[in-house]
Amino acid sequence: GPDDAATAYLKSKAGPDINADIKKFVTAHMPESSAQKSLDLINETLRKLPMGSDLQLDLPGYIADGAEAGIFKYIADKEMDIRQNPTRAASDLVKRLFLDNK
């Protein structure tokens, strides 16, 4: 299969849950930041525009989408490394499991 077949499978099964969890985390912590005040101001301004009454920016969704994309890009890169050199990957794992703990 493709160099990112396992990553694509993982993303199809876990991606929506990961995205939802990130979005919940961001939404829960936005009130603690100035981002929420800025977002509220932007959304209020958008609602005043003739064509903007139905628009609302979804900053937590945007952040979650970007974070999810970054996570799966990292995993895909690691998967490609393993596929290209499985011996080195196995050796690195063995070293971490048995040698780094001493």
Secondary structure, DSSP 8 states (H G I E B T S, - for coil): --TTHHHHHHHHHHHHHHHHHHHHHHHHHGGGSHHHHHHHHHHHHHHHSTTTTT----HHHHHHHHHHHHHHHHHHHHHHHHHH-HHHHHHHHHIIIIITT-
